[in-house]
Amino acid sequence: MTRVIIVRHGQSGYNTERRIQGRTDASTLTEKGRNDASKVGKALSNILFNAIYSSPLQRAKHTADIIHSELATHREQSAVLQVSDLLLEIDLPLWEALLSAEVKQKFAEDYRTWHQRPDELRMLLNDAQGTREHFPVLALYEQARQFWQEILSSHHQGETILIVGHNGINRALISTALSIPASRYHSIQQSNCGITVLNFAGGLGEPVQLESLNQTQHTGESLPSLRPDHQGIRLLLVRHGETDWNRQTRFQGQIDVPLNDNGRQQSQKAGEFLQEVAIDFAVSSSMLRPKETAEIILKHHPNINLELQNGLREISHGLWEGKLEAEIEQEFPGELQRWRLVPTQVQMPEGENLQQVWERSVAAWESIVQAALTNQLKTVLVVAHDATNKTLLCHILGLSLENFWNFRQGNGAVSVIDYPCGIDGLPVLQAMNITTHLGGGVLDKTAAGAL
């Protein structure tokens, strides 16, 4: 496995002014940006990196230098900081250095396209090559693919790599790794000094897992902040705490296994992590383990009633339920391997397939979103299961169920999904699989467990 940790640069002067940066190199880190970069270095200090890559633009390079220096003070680091032009920020030459408000006013139609159909944004440029068409987002995705092809070559196989880039290129890197289309460029977010973890089995196009997205807890920000123009709702998607069957890697599916002591402790920690968040509405799968997780979290929110939804129940594994992997392999030879490689083609014996889980869980999710918007609620807690959550993440990012295994969901982990423009706008995955409150640091140390 090749582990890649991606960090966005610290806050810059242009960030605070809400000015378009693109590839202009005029903007430098603020004091907060420098301090947060140091916090990233401390948060990553127990990880040994084999290589560190940075964008050449000074806001990213300065961030990388601070992180590199911080890493070196905590442990012996052999990694040399390398600069790569393939980590340059998105190229928006006609907008650079303008305030977002100015771009919105001067380039109204293009700005609308940028937000609604980013892959179609086109700029006509006049340069030494004459007049040419430039598609900023499509060009950025091609640049990201080139970077992955270089970085994932055999000499980095099995290593741990740190990348320090920008909001745009980081999103393109994550999206190309996970096959998220360029039309969904705005569907994932990167905060200043946010940390994302990807695990690659091989090269681009081979299996990859998004372990976590946009962790900001090390900077003192529990959850990524809402955008100033946010008009919609935020959903906090939580996986239930651990059960004894999780620990034993026994398939539980729709067998109603309760939380174990560690699972209750994980739920308490998730509750403490979310205690300052103003939750308006809470929904859980009707099964015991998520219901108990939700009830423990809601001890900090005593006025919130918990609604139960059958549509959020775990996948029914049918005849696999109650069995260990070795037992399943013995009774159904080769099926576990198919479940790991081609999950959409597996029909659980006397149970469900992923399409059935998709239909009921997405229907439940959309009813929750609609109810929250109708009742003008701002923040909703949703507690469900591993397979259910992974299915919902595919839906949120416009991916097919072939991408089911691309997402990690630790017991007690929190993911953050915003609908900034309501039900008609695309959802934004602000953060995914936050587990820092469970004591493992940046990396997810929860038990992997069966579903």
Secondary structure, DSSP 8 states (H G I E B T S, - for coil): -EEEEEEE---BHHHHHTB--TT-----B-HHHHHHHHHHHHHTTTS--SEEEE-SSHHHHHHHHHHHHHHHHHS-----EEE-GGG-----TTTTTSBHHHHHHHTHHHHHHHHH-GGG--EEEEETTEEEEE-HHHHHHHHHHHHHHHHTSGGGTT-EEEEEE-HHHHHHHHHHHHT--GGGGGGB---TT-EEEEEESSSTTS-EEEEEEEE-GGGT-SS----TT--SEEEEEEE---BHHHHHTB--TTS---B-HHHHHHHHHHHHHTTTS---EEEEESSHHHHHHHHHHGGG-TT--EEEEGGG-----GGGTT-BHHHHHHHSTTHHHHHHH-GGG---TTS--HHHHHHHHHHHHHHHHHHHHHTT--EEEEEE-HHHHHHHHHHHTT--GGGGGGB---TT-EEEEEETT-TTS--EEEEEEE-GGGT-TTS--S-----
